[in-house]
Amino acid sequence: MAHESTPSSTPHTPRRGDGLLRVALALFAIGFVAIVAIFLTPALSDSEPGLVLYLVALACPIGFLLGIVAALRQGRRSR
């Protein structure tokens, strides 16, 4: 029996915007974890959160904005 070829419009084909969305989700998640760590640091220890945590927390809004850009680009292509 011969294999039937799958059409090119299957939902599993990677699109260019999917990579941007994955980067946006990763940045958002990393930033969110840093924000949680900023709030937990004084509660769990007597020290202040370091500057590095505040800088890593900036990944959250950057990821959010990239997610919006990725969604707008994908929506424009589907029309």
C-alpha positions as CSV (number, residue, x, y, z in Angstrom):
1,M,0.0,0.0,0.0
2,A,1.3,3.4,-0.9
3,H,1.6,6.2,1.6
4,E,-0.8,9.1,1.0
5,S,0.9,12.4,1.2
6,T,-0.5,14.8,3.8
7,P,-1.6,18.2,2.5
8,S,0.6,21.2,3.2
9,S,-2.1,22.9,5.2
10,T,-2.1,20.5,8.1
11,P,-2.3,22.2,11.5
12,H,1.1,20.7,12.5
13,T,3.1,22.6,9.9
14,P,5.3,25.2,11.6
15,R,4.7,28.8,10.6
16,R,7.1,31.6,10.9
17,G,4.9,33.4,13.6
18,D,4.9,30.3,15.8
19,G,8.6,30.8,16.7
20,L,7.9,34.4,17.7
21,L,5.0,33.3,19.8
22,R,7.1,30.6,21.5
23,V,9.8,33.2,22.3
24,A,7.1,35.5,23.7
25,L,5.7,32.8,25.9
26,A,9.1,31.9,27.2
27,L,10.0,35.5,28.0
28,F,6.7,36.0,29.7
29,A,7.1,32.9,31.8
30,I,10.7,33.8,32.8
31,G,9.6,37.3,33.8
32,F,6.7,36.0,35.7
33,V,8.9,33.6,37.7
34,A,11.2,36.5,38.5
35,I,8.3,38.7,39.7
36,V,7.2,35.9,42.0
37,A,10.8,35.5,43.3
38,I,10.9,39.3,44.0
39,F,7.9,39.0,46.2
40,L,9.0,35.8,47.9
41,T,12.6,36.9,48.7
42,P,11.7,39.3,51.5
43,A,9.1,36.9,52.8
44,L,11.4,33.9,53.0
45,S,14.6,35.6,54.0
46,D,15.8,38.9,55.6
47,S,17.5,40.1,52.4
48,E,16.3,42.3,49.6
49,P,15.9,41.0,46.1
50,G,18.9,41.7,43.9
51,L,19.1,43.9,40.9
52,V,19.3,40.8,38.6
53,L,15.8,39.8,39.6
54,Y,14.4,43.2,38.7
55,L,16.2,43.1,35.3
56,V,15.0,39.6,34.6
57,A,11.4,40.6,35.6
58,L,11.5,43.0,32.6
59,A,11.2,40.0,30.4
60,C,7.5,39.7,31.4
61,P,6.3,42.9,29.7
62,I,8.6,42.3,26.7
63,G,7.2,38.8,26.3
64,F,3.7,40.2,26.5
65,L,4.3,42.8,23.8
66,L,6.0,40.2,21.6
67,G,2.9,38.0,22.1
68,I,0.7,40.8,20.9
69,V,2.9,41.3,17.8
70,A,2.9,37.6,17.0
71,A,-0.9,37.4,17.4
72,L,-1.4,40.4,15.1
73,R,0.9,39.0,12.5
74,Q,-0.8,35.6,12.5
75,G,-4.2,37.2,12.3
76,R,-3.2,39.3,9.3
77,R,-1.9,36.3,7.4
78,S,-5.1,34.3,7.9
79,R,-7.2,36.8,6.0
